[in-house]
Amino acid sequence: MCAIKLHATGDIRTVDVDVPSPAKNEILIKVEAAGICGTDRHLYHGEFPSVPYKILGHEF
């Protein structure tokens, strides 16, 4: 699936990632589109702590 990853401060890339497998008692929901929010902007600018290769776009 297509995802937006924050590789480092100021470095966002569109990448292909594996579709996650749900654990027992979880479901997998197909999302048609997702956006970014203010937190993602702060992560991009290094204004919030983050780990490398974080997938952004939780606003669906």
Secondary structure, DSSP 4 states (H G I P E B T S, - for coil): -EEEEEEETTEEEEEE-PPPPPPTT------S--B--HHHHHHHTT-S---TTEEE--B-
